[in-house]
Amino acid sequence: MTKFKKKFMGILLSTMLVATSITGVYAENLPVETKAISVNGQEVTIPEDSIEVLGGTTYVLPQAVATLFSKDEAKLNLVTIPCVKSNNQNYYNLREIANLYGYEIGFDATQNQILLFNVDKLLENVEFSIFNKAMLLGQDYIKDGGSYQTDGVFGLEATVGKDEEAIKFGFTGDMTSLSNAVKSDSVINVKLNLEDVLKLLLTQAPVPEENATETTATTETNEEMQKIKEAIDLLKNTKIEMRTDLEKGIIAFKSNELAKVLDGQPDTWYALDLNSLFTVAGTENLYSEMLKMYGSNQSIDFKDIVKSIVTSVPLDSTVNAETRLLLANTYSELLSDSSFVDQYGKYTSEYVVEESGIKMTMTFVMPHTGDKITGLDLVFKFELTEGDTPSEVMNFTISQDKDLNTKSVLTVDIPEILNVKFNYDAKVTKTDKQPAGAALGVENVIMITDELIGTTAAVVPAVPAA
């Protein structure tokens, strides 16, 4: 993987604040053939005779311990570590040593390599105190159980192709949400503009199937086109309701228009169980840190969130160990205290990756008054730099003030292929109203999480209100 691809993946993972993977196998018995060991995502080689596997357990000599764990061999305290004598030398249990020094231990069966990882060690000299302050934006709304209302408008315009062959589509809409620290209720109204798409579909000539008459094929195609037209007509004005409860771990949505198009049941909530999803992905600790981040009565340390994101990647391959290292380094280079420069009352961090005619830039700007952050601006740019004149392919900007009022714009411009512009504008006000969250006991609910993780979805029947 090239440097650019690795950095690009690191930024994407960091921006999303999630790094998930399929849970792997953690080996208890580590094979003797392993001589190179991955320590915090980097390969460390130890002498062949400094590692032994006896009775299915891996042992190492003290000098190997010093090399692997960056310790002064003379100061190693291995008194409590089980050891065995081999070739007239004391070999110490590697797993017990790893536990002593706070390292996870895993194994890459494909590469036949032991994996050691200590995220605390990796981030011990990294602080996120500046970004911690930014995470306090809006806390005045939700302290002491308070809540706030968000009223926003949004729209998207897109053009595919060029000249007379260009197809335009888009949507406009508005949303209102009521939120507190862990719950929210939202109503989103969307007006779709798919006229060009519909015209294109209706002008497509039917193609007869094998052994079908042209008349039959035309009839079947016309029926399909009619269904598509009806679906587009239904979705021209769509209402979507959403409810979220982070404490219960439930996100649910309902849309009668979408239900009609998808042959679903009207007035039914479709719900995701976040606890199950994070558990299946092996990222329960990440979910707990998310709750801490959004909760109003708990202290926030972004380093804990970074640690959870890093360790949510299973330690079962050298690739995943390198991914952990990449995530930790990307967060450090982008959001740690050392990445920010304080100029003219603004903390600014810029992260740039450029290679092979492609330049990617992510910039954080946070104005502050004294020790208090009063806003946050994020700019993400993707440019092609080959030739005399660089061309900007994508630009995403989001600005938030001290009251959480938000403006965001996304533009994508690939000449003669695709042009997109999306904008969102929202105003936030404090309110005495409280959201219900995912309190769905009196309504029909389909847990679609069941389908996602391999079990059968079921309709939860309506329960009379208590």
C-alpha positions in Angstrom: 0.0 0.0 0.0 1.4 3.4 -0.9 2.0 6.1 1.6 -0.9 8.1 0.1 -3.3 5.3 0.3 -2.4 4.6 3.9 -2.7 8.3 4.9 -6.0 8.6 3.0 -7.4 5.6 4.8 -6.2 7.0 8.1 -8.0 10.3 7.5 -11.2 8.6 6.4 -11.2 6.3 9.5 -10.4 9.2 11.8 -13.1 11.4 10.4 -15.7 8.8 10.8 -14.6 8.1 14.4 -15.0 4.4 13.9 -12.7 1.6 12.8 -14.4 -1.8 12.7 -13.4 -5.2 11.4 -14.4 -8.8 11.6 -13.4 -10.3 14.9 -10.5 -12.7 14.5 -8.9 -15.6 16.4 -6.4 -14.8 19.2 -3.9 -17.6 19.5 -3.1 -18.9 22.9 -0.3 -21.1 21.6 2.3 -19.2 19.6 4.4 -21.2 17.2 8.2 -21.7 17.6 8.9 -20.7 14.0 8.2 -17.0 14.8 11.3 -15.0 15.0 10.1 -11.6 13.8 7.5 -10.0 16.2 5.2 -7.1 15.5 5.3 -4.5 18.3 2.8 -1.7 18.0 2.5 -2.2 14.3 6.2 -2.4 13.5 8.4 -5.5 13.0 11.0 -6.2 15.6 13.5 -9.1 15.1 14.9 -11.1 17.9 17.7 -13.8 17.8 16.5 -17.2 16.8 17.7 -18.8 20.0 16.0 -16.2 22.2 12.5 -17.7 21.7 11.3 -21.2 22.6 7.9 -22.9 22.6 7.6 -25.5 25.3 4.4 -27.4 26.0 2.4 -25.1 23.8 3.6 -21.9 25.6 6.0 -19.3 24.2 9.0 -18.3 26.2 11.8 -15.7 25.6 15.2 -14.8 27.0 15.6 -11.6 29.1 17.5 -9.9 26.3 14.6 -10.5 23.9 12.3 -9.0 26.6 14.4 -5.9 26.7 14.4 -5.6 22.9 10.6 -6.2 22.5 9.4 -3.9 25.3 12.1 -1.2 25.1 13.3 -1.9 28.6 16.7 -1.7 30.2 17.7 -5.4 30.6 19.5 -4.7 33.9 16.2 -3.2 35.3 13.9 -6.0 34.2 11.8 -7.4 37.1 10.8 -10.9 36.0 10.6 -12.5 39.5 6.9 -13.0 39.2 7.0 -14.4 35.6 6.9 -18.2 35.1 10.1 -19.4 33.5 11.6 -22.7 32.3 15.2 -23.7 31.9 16.4 -24.7 28.4 19.9 -24.9 27.0 21.1 -23.8 30.5 19.2 -20.5 30.2 16.1 -19.1 31.8 13.2 -18.5 29.3 10.3 -16.4 30.5 6.6 -16.7 29.6 5.9 -14.1 26.8 2.2 -13.8 27.5 2.8 -13.1 31.2 5.4 -10.5 30.3 3.1 -8.8 27.8 0.4 -8.6 30.5 2.9 -7.2 33.0 3.8 -4.4 30.6 0.2 -3.7 29.5 0.5 -5.2 26.0 -2.2 -7.1 24.2 -0.9 -10.3 22.4 -2.3 -11.8 19.2 -1.1 -13.9 16.4 -1.1 -13.7 12.6 -1.6 -17.3 11.4 -0.9 -16.4 7.8 2.4 -14.6 8.5 3.2 -16.9 11.4 4.0 -13.8 13.5 3.3 -12.8 17.1 1.6 -9.4 17.6 2.1 -7.2 20.6 0.3 -3.9 21.0 0.1 -1.3 23.8 -1.9 1.8 22.8 -1.1 3.5 26.1 2.6 3.3 25.3 1.9 4.5 21.8 0.0 7.6 23.0 1.8 8.2 26.3 3.3 11.5 25.1 0.3 12.6 23.1 -2.3 15.0 24.6 -5.7 16.2 23.2 -6.4 19.0 25.6 -7.3 21.5 22.9 -9.7 19.2 21.1 -11.2 18.3 24.5 -12.3 21.9 24.8 -13.9 21.8 21.3 -15.9 18.8 22.5 -17.5 21.0 25.1 -19.3 23.0 22.5 -23.0 22.9 23.2 -22.6 21.4 26.7 -24.6 24.3 28.2 -27.7 23.0 26.4 -27.6 19.6 27.9 -26.2 20.1 31.3 -28.5 19.2 34.2 -30.7 17.2 31.8 -31.4 20.1 29.4 -32.3 19.8 25.8 -32.2 21.8 22.5 -34.1 22.0 19.2 -32.4 22.1 15.8 -34.2 23.5 12.8 -32.4 23.0 9.5 -32.8 23.2 5.7 -30.8 21.3 3.1 -30.6 20.7 -0.6 -28.7 18.9 -3.2 -28.2 19.6 -6.9 -26.4 17.1 -9.2 -25.6 16.9 -12.9 -24.3 13.7 -14.5 -22.9 14.0 -18.0 -22.8 17.1 -20.2 -24.7 19.2 -22.7 -27.9 17.7 -24.1 -27.1 14.3 -22.5 -26.8 15.7 -19.0 -29.2 14.4 -16.4 -30.1 16.6 -13.4 -31.5 15.4 -10.2 -31.6 16.5 -6.5 -33.7 17.2 -3.5 -34.6 19.9 -1.0 -35.9 19.5 2.5 -36.1 20.6 6.1 -35.7 18.9 9.4 -36.6 19.5 13.0 -35.0 17.6 15.9 -35.3 17.7 19.7 -32.2 16.4 21.5 -30.6 16.0 24.9 -27.4 14.3 25.9 -28.4 10.8 24.7 -31.8 11.0 23.1 -33.2 12.7 20.0 -36.5 12.8 18.0 -36.3 14.1 14.4 -38.7 14.7 11.6 -37.2 15.1 8.1 -39.2 16.2 5.0 -37.7 15.6 1.6 -38.8 16.8 -1.8 -37.2 14.8 -4.6 -36.5 16.1 -8.1 -36.1 13.0 -10.3 -37.9 14.2 -13.5 -34.8 13.8 -15.7 -34.2 10.3 -14.3 -37.8 9.4 -15.0 -37.7 10.8 -18.5 -34.6 8.8 -19.2 -36.1 5.6 -17.9 -39.3 6.1 -19.9 -37.4 6.6 -23.2 -35.4 3.4 -22.9 -36.5 0.9 -25.6 -37.6 -2.5 -24.3 -35.3 -5.4 -25.1 -37.1 -8.7 -25.7 -36.0 -11.6 -23.6 -35.0 -14.9 -25.2 -38.0 -16.9 -26.3 -40.3 -13.9 -25.7 -42.3 -12.1 -28.3 -41.6 -8.4 -28.8 -45.2 -7.6 -27.6 -44.7 -9.6 -24.4 -41.4 -8.0 -23.7 -42.8 -4.5 -24.3 -45.7 -5.2 -22.0 -43.5 -6.4 -19.2 -41.1 -3.5 -19.6 -44.0 -1.0 -19.6 -45.2 -2.5 -16.4 -41.8 -2.2 -14.8 -41.6 1.4 -16.0 -45.0 2.1 -14.5 -43.9 0.7 -11.2 -40.8 2.9 -11.2 -42.9 6.0 -12.1 -45.3 5.2 -9.3 -42.4 4.8 -6.9 -40.8 8.1 -7.9 -44.2 9.8 -7.6 -44.6 8.4 -4.1 -41.2 9.6 -3.1 -41.6 13.2 -4.4 -42.6 14.2 -1.0 -41.2 11.9 1.7 -41.5 12.2 5.5 -39.0 10.4 7.6 -39.2 10.2 11.4 -36.2 9.1 13.5 -35.7 8.4 17.2 -32.4 7.7 18.9 -31.6 6.6 22.4 -27.9 6.0 23.0 -28.3 4.7 26.5 -30.6 1.9 25.2 -28.5 1.7 22.1 -31.4 2.0 19.7 -31.8 4.0 16.5 -35.3 3.7 14.8 -36.9 5.3 11.7 -40.3 5.3 10.1 -41.5 6.5 6.7 -44.9 5.5 5.2 -43.7 6.6 1.7 -40.7 4.4 1.8 -42.8 1.5 3.3 -45.2 1.7 0.3 -42.3 1.7 -2.2 -40.6 -1.3 -0.5 -43.8 -3.2 0.2 -43.3 -2.7 3.9 -45.8 -2.2 6.6 -47.2 1.3 7.2 -46.8 3.0 10.6 -43.9 0.6 11.5 -40.6 1.5 13.0 -37.5 -0.1 11.7 -34.8 -0.2 14.5 -31.1 -0.9 14.8 -29.7 -2.2 18.0 -26.3 -0.5 18.4 -25.3 -2.7 21.3 -25.6 -5.8 19.1 -23.8 -4.2 16.1 -20.9 -3.0 18.2 -20.7 -6.3 20.0 -20.6 -8.3 16.8 -17.9 -6.0 15.5 -15.9 -6.4 18.7 -16.1 -2.7 19.5 -18.1 -2.6 22.8 -15.4 -0.3 24.4 -15.8 2.2 21.5 -19.5 2.4 22.1 -19.0 3.1 25.8 -16.6 5.9 24.9 -19.2 7.4 22.5 -21.7 7.4 25.4 -19.1 9.2 27.5 -18.5 11.7 24.7 -22.2 12.6 24.4 -23.2 12.3 28.0 -23.5 15.6 30.0 -22.3 14.4 33.4 -19.0 12.7 32.5 -15.6 14.1 31.8 -14.4 14.0 28.3 -10.9 13.0 27.2 -10.5 12.5 23.5 -7.5 10.3 24.1 -9.8 7.6 25.6 -11.9 7.7 22.5 -8.8 7.4 20.3 -7.7 4.4 22.3 -11.0 2.8 21.9 -11.1 3.4 18.2 -7.5 2.0 17.8 -8.2 -1.1 19.9 -11.5 -1.8 18.2 -9.4 -3.2 15.3 -8.8 -6.9 16.1 -5.2 -7.8 16.8 -5.2 -10.9 14.6 -3.0 -9.9 11.6 0.0 -7.8 10.8 -2.2 -5.7 8.6 -4.6 -4.9 11.5 -1.6 -4.1 13.7 -0.4 -1.6 11.1 -3.9 -0.2 10.8 -3.9 0.4 14.6 -0.6 2.2 14.3 -1.9 4.2 11.3 -5.0 5.3 13.2 -3.1 6.4 16.3 -0.6 8.4 14.2 -3.3 10.0 12.1 -5.3 11.2 15.2 -2.0 12.5 16.7 -1.0 14.4 13.6 -4.4 15.8 13.0 -5.9 16.6 16.5 -3.3 16.4 19.2 -2.0 19.5 20.9 1.2 19.5 19.0 -0.7 19.6 15.7 -2.3 23.0 16.4 -0.8 26.4 16.0 -2.4 29.3 17.9 -2.5 32.4 15.7 -4.8 35.4 15.9 -7.1 33.8 18.4 -7.5 30.6 16.4 -6.1 27.1 16.9 -5.3 25.7 13.4 -4.3 22.3 12.4 -3.6 21.3 8.8 -2.9 17.8 7.6 -1.7 17.3 4.0 -0.9 14.2 2.0 0.4 14.6 -1.6 1.5 11.9 -4.0 1.3 11.0 -7.7 -0.7 14.0 -8.7 -3.2 13.8 -5.9 -3.4 16.2 -2.9 -5.6 15.8 0.1 -5.9 18.4 2.8 -7.8 18.4 6.1 -7.9 21.6 8.1 -9.3 22.3 11.6 -9.8 25.9 12.7 -11.1 26.6 16.2 -11.5 30.2 17.3 -11.2 30.7 21.1 -11.6 33.4 23.7 -9.1 32.7 26.5 -9.3 29.1 27.3 -12.8 28.5 25.8 -13.4 27.3 22.2 -16.1 29.4 20.5 -16.5 27.5 17.2 -15.1 24.9 14.9 -14.5 24.9 11.2 -13.5 21.8 9.2 -12.3 21.9 5.6 -11.6 18.7 3.6 -10.2 19.2 0.1 -9.3 16.7 -2.6 -7.2 18.1 -5.6 -5.6 16.8 -8.7 -2.2 18.6 -9.0 -0.9 17.3 -12.3 -0.4 20.0 -15.0 0.0 23.7 -14.7 -3.3 24.4 -13.0 -4.4 22.3 -10.0 -8.1 21.3 -10.1 -10.2 20.9 -7.0 -12.3 17.7 -7.3 -14.0 17.8 -3.9 -14.5 20.3 -1.1 -16.4 19.7 2.1 -16.7 22.6 4.7 -18.6 22.5 7.9 -18.7 25.5 10.3 -20.2 25.5 13.8 -20.4 28.4 16.3 -20.5 28.3 20.1 -24.3 27.8 20.0 -24.0 24.8 17.6 -25.5 26.7 14.7 -24.2 24.9 11.7 -23.5 25.6 8.0 -22.0 22.9 5.7 -21.3 22.8 2.0 -20.1 19.9 -0.1 -19.1 20.3 -3.8 -17.9 17.7 -6.2 -16.7 18.8 -9.7 -15.4 16.3 -12.2 -15.7 18.2 -15.5 -18.1 16.6 -18.1 -18.8 13.7 -15.7 -20.3 14.8 -12.4 -21.1 18.0 -10.6 -22.7 18.0 -7.1 -23.5 20.7 -4.6 -25.0 20.0 -1.2 -25.7 22.5 1.5 -27.1 22.4 5.0 -28.0 25.2 7.3 -29.2 24.7 10.9 -30.1 26.9 13.9 -30.1 25.6 17.4 -32.2 26.9 20.3 -32.6 25.8 24.0 -35.9 24.3 24.9 -37.8 22.9 27.9 -39.2 20.0 25.8 -37.7 16.6 26.2 -37.2 14.0 23.4 -38.9 10.6 23.7 -35.9 8.8 22.2 -36.5 5.2 21.1 -39.5 4.7 23.4 -41.3 2.4 21.0 -43.2 0.1 23.3 -46.6 1.2 22.0 -45.9 0.7 18.3 -44.9 -2.0 15.8 -41.1 -2.4 15.6 -39.0 -4.4 13.2 -35.5 -5.0 14.5 -33.5 -5.0 11.2 -30.4 -5.6 13.2 -31.4 -9.2 13.3 -31.1 -9.5 9.5 -27.8 -7.7 9.5 -26.1 -10.1 12.0 -27.7 -13.2 10.6 -30.8 -13.9 12.6 -34.4 -13.6 11.5 -36.1 -10.2 11.9 -39.4 -10.2 13.8 -42.2 -7.7 14.2 -42.7 -6.6 17.8 -46.4 -6.2 18.2 -47.9 -3.1 19.7 -48.0 -3.0 23.5 -50.7 -1.1 25.3 -49.4 2.0 27.1 -48.9 1.5 30.8 
